[in-house]
């Protein structure tokens, strides 16, 4: 078993990420299943049509995005 600083986050590898100015990215939400991330992404695109969101698979925690 691989130890991580926060095991809860490593069990939620599917992320909805929002693109910010200056090529920065911010994790909006994390999910266990891809289908849950897809549903959340649809809602975010409806509520914020001008914002850029995407789904990424992040098995490891990236300190730049937390």
C-alpha positions as CSV (number, residue, x, y, z in Angstrom):
1,X,0.0,0.0,0.0
2,X,1.3,3.5,-0.9
3,X,1.1,6.0,1.9
4,X,-0.1,9.5,1.1
5,X,-0.4,12.6,3.3
6,X,-4.2,12.5,3.0
7,X,-5.5,9.0,2.1
8,X,-9.1,10.3,1.6
9,X,-8.0,12.4,-1.4
10,X,-6.1,9.6,-3.0
11,X,-9.3,7.6,-3.0
12,X,-11.0,10.3,-5.1
13,X,-8.9,10.4,-8.2
14,X,-11.5,12.0,-10.6
15,X,-11.3,15.8,-10.4
16,X,-13.3,18.6,-12.0
17,X,-10.7,21.3,-12.5
18,X,-11.4,25.0,-13.3
19,X,-9.0,26.9,-15.5
20,X,-8.0,30.3,-14.0
21,X,-6.1,33.2,-15.5
22,X,-2.3,32.9,-16.0
23,X,-2.7,29.2,-16.8
24,X,-3.5,28.3,-13.2
25,X,-5.8,25.4,-12.4
26,X,-8.0,24.9,-9.3
27,X,-9.7,21.7,-8.2
28,X,-13.4,22.4,-7.9
29,X,-14.4,18.9,-6.7
30,X,-13.0,15.3,-6.4
31,X,-15.0,12.1,-6.9
32,X,-14.6,8.3,-6.6
33,X,-16.3,7.6,-9.9
34,X,-15.9,9.2,-13.4
35,X,-19.7,9.2,-13.8
36,X,-20.1,11.4,-10.7
37,X,-17.5,13.8,-12.1
38,X,-19.3,13.9,-15.5
39,X,-22.6,14.9,-13.7
40,X,-20.9,17.6,-11.7
41,X,-19.2,18.9,-14.8
42,X,-22.6,19.2,-16.6
43,X,-24.0,21.3,-13.7
44,X,-20.9,23.5,-13.5
45,X,-21.1,24.2,-17.3
46,X,-24.8,25.2,-16.9
47,X,-24.3,27.4,-13.9
48,X,-21.0,29.0,-15.2
49,X,-21.1,28.9,-19.0
50,X,-18.2,31.3,-19.5
51,X,-15.8,29.4,-17.1
52,X,-13.6,26.6,-18.4
53,X,-13.9,23.3,-16.5
54,X,-12.5,19.9,-17.4
55,X,-12.2,16.4,-15.8
56,X,-8.8,15.0,-15.0
57,X,-7.6,11.8,-13.3
58,X,-5.2,12.6,-10.5
59,X,-4.2,9.5,-8.6
60,X,-1.5,11.4,-6.7
61,X,-1.9,14.6,-4.9
62,X,-0.5,17.6,-6.7
63,X,0.4,20.4,-4.1
64,X,0.1,23.1,-6.8
65,X,-3.7,22.3,-7.2
66,X,-4.7,22.0,-3.5
